[in-house]
Amino acid sequence: MTNKNAKGSWSGVKAALRAADQSDLLAVIRALYDVSPDNRRFLHARFFGPGTELEKYRALILDAMYPNLFGRKPVRVGEAQRLVRHFEQATGDTDATIDLMLTLVEAGTDVAADTGHGDEAYFRALEATLSQVVTKVRAVGTAGRLQWQERLNRIVDRAAAIGWGYCDASREIVASMDR
C-alpha cells in the first residue's frame, strides 16, 4: 500500500481486506473470533441473530450492574453500557436493545434501592440510559410502547425510595415518552 496515511486507519484496513482472498478473510475472522469472547458474542449475534446471544448479554449486564457485592466485585456501569452498544451494533435489533437497556436500568435501580449504592455520576448514567430507552421506544410507535410501559413504570416505582434526584428524574424521563 502506497498511502502511508491510510496505514493504521479504517481505509487502509478496508483496502487490505478488499485485496485479500476468501481464505485470508476467513483466517482474519477466525483470529478475531479466537482472541476475544466479545468478538465471539458479536459474531454469533451478527450471523445467527439476536436470540442466540441475548441471554448471554443479559447475564453479563446483570453481573456488571448487580454483581455479588459480598464478593467485593464492583458495579461496572460502563461495562454494561458497552455490552448494550456491542449488542446493538451486532444485531441492529431495536426491541432486543431496548430490552437490554431496560435490564441495565432495572438492575442499576435495584442495586441502588437495595444497598444504597450510587453517586451523582452513577445516577446520571442510569438517567442517560433511561432517556435513550424512551427515545427508542418513541421511535417504535404507539403499539411498541405498550410492551415497555410496565417495565418503565416498575423502574419509576422502584426509584421512589432513592435519593440523588433519581426518583424525580426517572419519573420525568418516563413521563416524557407521552409528549
N, C-alpha and C positions, 0 to 999 in steps of 0.2 A: 504494500500500500504506500503510495507516494505522499499523501497528505498527512504531515506529522500532527496537525491539529486534530485530525479525525481519530488518531490513536488515543485510547483512553476515553472515548466518547461513545454514545449510542450509535452515531452514524458510522463510526469505524467498525463497531461490532456488527452492525447490520450489513455493512458491505462484506465483511468476512463471512457472515452466515450465508449471504446470497451466493458467494463463491464456493461454498462447501457442498459436498455431495451428501446424499441421504445418510450414508453410514457415518460420516463425520458429524452430522447433525444429531443423529441418534446417540453417538458417543458423548457429545457435549451434554445432551439432555440427561443421559444416564449418569454422568458425573455430577450434574446438579442434583439429580434425584438422590444419589448416594450421599452427598455431602451434608444434607440437612433435612431434619424432619419437617421443617417449614416448607421446603421445596416439595417434599413428597406429598404433604397435605394439599398444597397448591395444585400440583399436577393431577392428583386424584380428583379434587373438586372441579378443576377445569375440564378434564376429559371424561369423567364419569358422572358429573352432575353434583349439585349441592347436597343432595340426600346422602351421598356416600360419606361425606366428611362433616356434615352439620353437627352431629352429636359429639364428634371429637373436638371440634372448635368450641362447642358449648361447654364441654368439660374443662377445656383449657382456660376459657374465660372465667368460669366459676372458680377454678383453682387460683387464678390471678386475683380475682376480686374478693373472694371469701375463702382464703386458704385456712389450713388448720392453724389457727392462731396460737395454739399451745405448742406447736412445733416450731414456733418462732419464725415462721415464714411470713414475709411482709406482704401487704396488699400491693399489687402492682397494676395500677390503673393504666399506665402507658402500655404495658404488655397486652392487656385486654383490648385496648383500643387498636393496637397494631394487629392483633388477631382478627378483629372485625374488618379492618381495612383489607387485609390479605384475602379473607373470605370473599369480600365484595369484588375485589379485583379478579379473583379466580373464577367467580361464578356469574357475576352481574345479576344475581337473583335478589331483587328488591325485598320481597317478602321474607326470605330467609335472613337477609341482612338486618331488616327491622327486628326480626325475632332475636338475633344475637345481640343487637344493640340494647333491646329491652332486657335481655338476660344480664348484660353488664350493669345496667342501671338498677335493676331489681336487686342483684347481689350486692352492689355498692350501697344501696339504701338499707338493705338488711344488715350488712356488717356495721354500718353507722348506728342504726337503731339498736342492734343487739349488744354492741361493745363500746359505743361511744367513739369509734374510730373516725378520724377525719379532721381536716383543717380547711382553710379557705380554698386552697388550690384543689384539694380533693373534691369538695362540693362543686367548684366551678367546672371541673372535668365532668362530673355527673350531669350537671346542668347543660353543658355543651352537648353531651351525647344525647340527652333527652330532647334538646332543641333539634338536633339532627333527625331524631326519630319523628318528631312532629312534622318537620319539613318533608320527609319521605312519605309519611302517612298522608299528608295533604296531597301529594303528587299521585297517589294511587286512587284517589277519588273517594266519593261518599261510601260506596259499597265496601271498599277496603278498610275504611275507618272503623267500622263496627267490630271487625275481628280483633283490633288492637285496643279498643276503648277500655275493656275490662282490665287489662294489664296496666294500662296507663292510670286508671283510677286507683288500682291497688298500690301503685308507686306513690301517688299523692296521699293516700290514706296512711301508708307506712311511714312516709316522711313527716307526718304530723307531729311526731314526737322528737324530731331532730331540730337542733338549733342551727346556727350559722346562716339563717335566712333561707336554708334549703327548702323548708316546708313551704314558704310563700313562693319561692322561685319555681318549685316543681308544679305547684297549683297553677301559677300564671302561665307557665310554658304549656301545660296540658290544655288549659282553657283557650290558649291562643290558637289551637287547632281549629276551632269553630269560627274564627274571624276571617 
